[in-house]
Amino acid sequence: MHSYRQLFDFTQEVFLHIGCPPKDAKLAAEVLLEADLRGVDSHGVARLSGYVRLWEAGRINPKPNMRIVHETPSTATVDGDGGLGLVIAPKAMDIAIDKAAKVGTGWVSVKNSNHFGIAGYHAMEALSSDMIGIAMTNASPLVAPTFSTDRMLGTNPIAVAIPTKDQPAFVADFATASAANGKLEILQRKEKKAPVGWIQTKEGDRSTNANELKNGGALLPLGSDKVHGSHKGYALASIVDIFSAVLSGANYGPWVPPFVSFLPVADNLVGEGIGHFLGAMRVDAFRPADEFKAHMDNWIETFRKAKVKKGEKAVLIPGDPEREMAEKRLKKGIPLLPPVERDLEELGKRFGIKL
C-alpha cells in the first residue's frame, strides 16, 4: 500500500527523467494517478513503464510543440506533436473550455497524440466552470466489429461529466468494448480467467483465457454479441473513432498505433498518432446554471430512491463508485499488485528514484 503522495512524486520524477518539462511532468502524474485514485487500476501507474518504453522507441515526444492547426470560434483541431496524451488532452480541453466561455460551446479534435489515461479526468475539467464536459479517444485496435474476427477498433472510451448543486457530479466514463484491455491485464497479473463475453478466439469462438489476445484473439464490443446488442457497442466505438481521428487527421481503425512498444506501427498510416475528441458546453447557454444544477440534484435524488432489487444494496449514479474509491484511497493508500510493484521498482532503480 502506497500513499497518493508517494506514487505522485515517484511518477512525476519518472516523467522528468524522460525529458518532460516540470509543468508537464506534474500534469502527467496528476492525470495518471487520478486513475489509481478512482479505482481504474488498469490506467494508472500500472501503465507508467509502458509510456517509458514508448519514449525509448521514439514514439513519445516529451517536449511537444502542441499547436492549433485549424479553428473557428467554437472549434479547433490540435496537433499534439507526438506528445504524451496525458499532457496534450488536458491542454486541448482547456482550449474547449475557453471557447465555450466565449461562445457557449467548445469542441476540439486532436491528432498526433498518445494514450491519454482515463477519459473521465478530461471530462471533469469542465465541472468547475459550470460546464458539461465530454471526452473520448480512439485506441489500439483490439476489438472486433460485430460478425468479424479482425481487430479493427480500440476500446474507445466515452466520458461525460455533468455539474450539480449539492449532489456529487454525474460522471459517466466507460469503454465501448465489453471490457477495457487493462481489465484483461489485471486478470493476467492475478492469473484469473476472463468472464464469458469479453473476448473471442482468432476463429471467433468465445474464450475465458485472459491471454487470448496474445493468441490472435480479439476483444468484443459492448454487448458481446448481436443478440445482446454488440452492434450498439460497435456503433459507439465507430463514432469515437471517427470523431477522434477521421475528424482530426489522426490514425483510425486498424492503423491506430499500439500502446505496447514491442508491436510494430502499421504500414501506410492514414494519419498522425492517435486522436482525441474533447468538448465543453456552458450550462447557461441552455438555461440558468443554478436552475439546471438544482434539477440535476433532483434527478440524482430521484434515481437514488428507485426501488432496489433483491440482493443489491443501492441504485448507483454514474461516478459513485469511483468517487467513493477516491475518498477511501486518499485516506488509506493505493494498493498495487505485486507485478506492478516490481515494475515500478525496476523503473526506480533505472532512474535512481526511491518508491
Secondary structure, 3 states (H helix, E strand, C coil): CECHHHHHHHHHHHHHHCCCCHHHHHHHHHHHHHHHHCCCHHHCHHHHHHHHHHHHCCCCCCCCCCEEEEECCCEEEEECCCCCHHHHHHHHHHHHHHHHHHHCEEEEEEEEECCCCCHHHHHHCCHHHCEEEEEEECCCCCECCCCCCCCCECCCCEEEEECCCCCCCEEEEECCECCCHHHHHHHHHHCCCCCCCCEECCCCCEECCCCHHHHCCEECECCCCHHHCHHHHHHHHHHHHHHHHHCCCCCCHHHCCCCCCCCCCCCCCCCCCEEEEEEEEEHHHCCCHHHHHHHHHHHHHHHHCCCCCCCCCCCCCCCHHHHHHHHHHHHHCECCCHHHHHHHHHHHHHHCCCC
